[in-house]
Amino acid sequence: MAQCIDLVNHSGLPEPAEGAQSFCQLNARVSTNFDKTTCYANACSSGGTLRPDFVDPRRSQEPVKWIDLIGTVATGNPGNNLTRTLATSDPPAFEAGAASDQLIMKGDGWVEFEVKDNTQAHAVGLSPVPVLPGGPPSDGDPSLNDIGFAIVLRGDGRVYIFEGGTKVPGNDFNGSYGTYNAGDRFRVRVTDNNDLLPHTATITYTRLTAPCTPGTVCTEVQIGSQNAPSPSYPLRVDASLRDEGATLTNVTFVRIQ
């Protein structure tokens, strides 16, 4: 924001009609998921103008790379879908899942996902990871209790929020945060608190409200915020599935480098 305002005020161009503050609040964005040592390939025409088909790589989303698969299999191309293969238990339980190979080490980011139907139960979120000399430990707990901050899409067609296995009550029926349909996309967002050690983050939960073209800013609405204490970095994507055949579709990940 501060850099944007400074550039607008000293560019020599007319100030935006809404003022520098409002203009930058709407348009300033962090540089996400982009190596600053590389160039913007095929960004400009030979005349120096931005090509209409250029997609800003700073807002590209990475497909989640699933590891520590327990009772699940990664499917699709590039393999960022996740399906439960373990038979549904009696009673049904969140006992199959996986975690991401990628970590959010610092800064802002999110995990974004959808499901193929609204008749089965799915949980996706972010969990803090212990910092160990040999690297992050494997995730041997596929349960909902192991996910620090999760959006849960249940078989009753409703959206819930769970933190460490505890439901954070919403204002809708049965403590939910509204209903959902197959193909609706959700995000669990992480915002850097920019504090000293322990370096912590704030978690919020959002729903995308319109189709979103990769490389553009998506329209989303916040449905909830964290109830538990702020987690420390690093964080990883964590998922749990309750029913055989339950599938998470096109799970993606954005983080600042």
N, C-alpha and C positions, 0 to 999 in steps of 0.2 A: 504493500500500500504506500509506504513512505517513498520508495523509489519511484513508483508510478506518479505520485503527486509531484515529486521533484522534476521528473522528466516533462510532465505536462506544463508545469509552470515555467520551464526554461527552454522549451523547444522552439520558441519564436513563432509558433503557430497560434491561431486564435484559440482561446480557451473554450472547451466544450460548453454548450448552452446550459447544461445542468451543473457546471462547476467542476473543478478538478477533483474535489473530495467525492462527490457522487459518482463521477465517471470512473474513478479508480476503484471505488467500492464495488462497482458492478463488473469491471473488466480485469482487475489485477488478479493474477493467478500464480501460485507457486509452480516451480518447474519440477514436475514429477517424472520419475522413471526415465531419466535421460542422462546419458554420459556427456558431461560438459566438454570433454576433450574431442568429441566427434563433431561432424558438420551436419547441417540440415540437408540431406540428400534430396535433390530434385524439388527444392522449395520454390525457386524463382525461375522465371522465364529469362531468355537471353537479354531481354530489355530491362531486367531488374525488378519486375513486378511479381507479386506472390501468385503462384499458380493456383487456379481454382480447385484443383484436385489434391492439393497438398494437405496432408493430415499431420497436425502438430504432434511429434513423437513424445513431447513432455507429458501429454495426457493419455498416452497409450496404456492399455491395461494388460498385465501379464496373465496368461493362463496359470491357474494354480497347478503346481506339480505335487501330486498326492504321494505321500510316503506313510509308513507305519499303518498300512491298511489292515484292518482287523474285521473280518466278515464282510468286506467290501471289495469292489474292483473299480479301477479307473477306466473310463471308456471314452469314446469319441475321438475326434481329431481337433485339437492337439492333446487329448487325454485329460481334460479338466472337468469331465463329468464324473460323478461318483454314485455307484449303485450298490445297495445292500444285497449280497448273495446269501447271507446267513438266513436260515428259515426263521420266520416269526415265532417268538417264544410264547408261552402261555403262562401268565399274561404277557402281552407285548411289552418290550422294554428297549430302551436306548442302550444297546450293547454292541453295536457295530459302528465303525467310523474310520477316520483317517485324519492326518494333519498335513500341513503344507511343508514343503522343503524350504520355501522362502521364509525370511523373517523380516519384520519391520524393526530395524535397529534404532531408528530415531525419526523424528519428523512426523508429518501427517500421512495419512493413507486410509485405505478401506479395503474390505472384501465385499464383493458384489456377487449375487447369486439369484437363481430362480429354481422352481421345481416343475416337474412335468404334470403333476395333478394335485388336487387339494383333498385327497381322501386318505393320504398316508402322512406319517409324522417325520419331520426333518428338522435338524438343528445345525446352524452354522454361526460361527462367531470368531472371536479373537481371544487367545489365552497368553498370559505372560509365560516366558520360558526362563528357567534358571540359567545363569551364566556360569559355565564350568570350564576348567582348563582344556578339556578335550573337545569342546564344542557343545552344542545343545543336546540334551538327552533325547532319546526316542520317546514317543508318546505311546505308552503301553495301556492307557485307559481310554477306551472308545466311548465312554458313557457321557451323558449330558452333564453329570456332576463335574466333569473334568474341564468343561468349557467355561472360561472366565466370564465372557460377555457374549450372549447368543441371542439371535432371533430364532424362534421356534415356530415353524409352520405345521400345524397339527391337522389330523384327519377330520376335524370338525369344520375345516375351512376357515379357521381363525388364526390370527397372528398373536404370538406371545413373546415376552422377553424373559429370559432366565439368566441369572448370574451365579456361577458356581453351583448350579443345580437348583437354585431357589428362584421361584417365580417372582418377578417384579410386577405387581398388579397394575393393570391398565384400567381405563374408565369404561370399557365396553363390556359386553356380556361375558361372564365367567372370568373377569379380570384380563380380558384380551385387549388388543389394540386394533380391533376391526377385523374385517374379513379379507380373504385373498383368493385369487384365481390362478390356475396354472399359467405360467408365463409372466406373472408379475415379478418385478425385480426389486430386491432389497439390498441395503448396505449396512454393514456395521463399520462405523467410522472411528478413526483414532486421530486426535488432535494433540500435538506436542504441547505440554505445559511449560516448556522452556525453563525448567527449574534445575536446581543443583541436585547432586546425588542424594537419594535415588531419583533418577531421571524418570518422570512419570508422564502419563497421558490421560486425556479425557475421552470417554467413549460416548458416542451418540448412535441412535438407530434411525434409519431413514428408509423411505419407500420412493422409488422412481415413479413419477406421475405421467410420463410420456415416453414414447420411443426415443432412444438416444443414439446418435451416430458416433462411432468411435472417433476419438480425437476432438470432441466438442464437449462443452459444459452441459451436463445433464440436469434436467429439472427434477428436483426431489423435495420431499417434505419430511421433516423430522417427526417421528412417531413416538420417540421415547429417549430418555437419557439415563446414564448410569446411576445406580443406587449404591453399589458397593464402592469401597475406596478406589482411588485411581491406581491402575496397574503400572508397574515399572516395565521399561523396555528390557530386552526385545520381546516382540509379540509375534505369534504365528496364527495362521488360520487353523481352526479346529472344527471338525464336523462329526455329527452323530446321527444315525438313522435307526428308526424303531421297527419298520416293517420290511419284510422281504420284498424286493423290487423297488423300494423307495429310491428315487433318483434326484440328485442335485445336478442341474444343467448349467453349463457354461459359467463355471465359477471363476471369477477373475479377481485380480489383486493389483492395487496401486500403492506405490510407496515412493517417497522422495529419496533420491540418491544424494 
